[in-house]
Amino acid sequence: MTQRAGFTTCPPATTTPSDVHQIVRWINTHLGITWVELEPGEPEALEPAAIRALRPPFNDRHNPDRLEQLSLLRTECRRVAREQTDNAGTINSSYCYLKVK
């Protein structure tokens, strides 16, 4: 385990079938998707305004309510991934798990 930015990296967690069922149930209850046809360049032009308006918690770019802890966790995951990647670009460990202290 290592400690940086107030977070602790942990070994990969085990997920039980019950955990997966609960996660899938939560996703089906709380998340939705809408398909729209856009012209080339439109997604990049529309995304900032949509994120500012909808404020999805996992989108930190353009989100006025972004979670600083989440940004720090992403930074730490990228750092660990870089450390775990050899010169050929192969990742030497499978996942980066972080637990807020």
C-alpha positions in Angstrom: 0.0 0.0 0.0 1.1 3.5 -0.7 -0.1 6.8 0.6 -0.3 10.1 -1.4 -2.7 13.0 -1.6 -4.5 11.8 1.5 -5.6 8.5 -0.2 -4.4 5.0 0.2 -4.0 2.6 -2.7 -5.4 -0.9 -1.9 -5.1 -4.3 -3.5 -7.9 -5.1 -6.0 -11.2 -5.9 -4.3 -13.2 -9.0 -4.9 -16.7 -8.6 -6.3 -19.3 -11.1 -5.4 -22.3 -12.0 -7.7 -24.5 -10.2 -5.1 -22.3 -7.1 -5.4 -22.7 -7.2 -9.2 -26.5 -7.6 -8.9 -26.7 -4.6 -6.6 -24.6 -2.5 -8.9 -26.6 -3.4 -12.0 -29.9 -2.7 -10.1 -28.6 0.7 -9.1 -27.5 1.5 -12.6 -30.8 0.4 -14.0 -32.7 2.6 -11.5 -30.5 5.7 -11.6 -28.8 6.0 -15.0 -30.3 6.5 -18.4 -29.0 7.0 -21.9 -30.4 9.0 -24.8 -29.2 8.6 -28.4 -29.1 11.7 -30.6 -27.7 12.1 -34.1 -25.2 14.9 -34.4 -23.1 16.4 -37.1 -19.3 16.1 -37.0 -17.9 18.6 -34.4 -21.3 19.0 -32.6 -20.4 16.8 -29.6 -17.3 18.9 -28.8 -19.3 22.1 -29.2 -22.3 21.0 -27.1 -20.6 19.0 -24.4 -19.4 21.9 -22.2 -22.8 23.5 -22.0 -24.5 20.1 -21.3 -22.1 19.3 -18.5 -22.5 22.8 -17.0 -26.3 22.4 -17.1 -26.6 18.8 -15.9 -23.5 18.6 -13.6 -22.9 14.9 -13.8 -20.7 14.0 -10.8 -18.1 12.0 -12.8 -17.5 14.7 -15.4 -15.0 17.1 -13.8 -14.2 19.2 -16.9 -16.7 22.0 -17.4 -18.6 21.0 -14.2 -18.9 23.8 -11.7 -19.8 21.2 -9.0 -16.9 18.9 -9.7 -15.7 16.8 -6.8 -12.1 17.8 -5.9 -11.6 14.4 -4.2 -12.5 12.6 -7.4 -10.0 14.7 -9.4 -7.3 13.8 -6.8 -8.2 10.1 -7.1 -8.0 10.2 -10.9 -4.6 11.9 -10.7 -3.4 9.3 -8.3 -4.7 6.4 -10.4 -2.9 7.9 -13.5 0.3 8.2 -11.4 0.1 4.6 -10.3 -0.7 3.4 -13.8 2.3 5.2 -15.2 4.5 3.6 -12.5 3.0 0.2 -13.3 3.6 0.5 -17.0 6.9 -0.7 -18.6 8.6 1.0 -21.5 6.6 -1.1 -24.0 3.4 0.3 -22.6 2.4 -3.0 -20.9 0.6 -2.5 -17.5 2.3 -4.7 -14.9 -0.7 -4.7 -12.5 -4.3 -5.0 -13.4 -6.1 -2.2 -11.5 -5.6 0.9 -9.4 -8.0 0.9 -6.4 -8.1 3.9 -4.1 -9.8 4.2 -0.8 -10.4 7.6 0.8 -8.9 7.7 4.3 
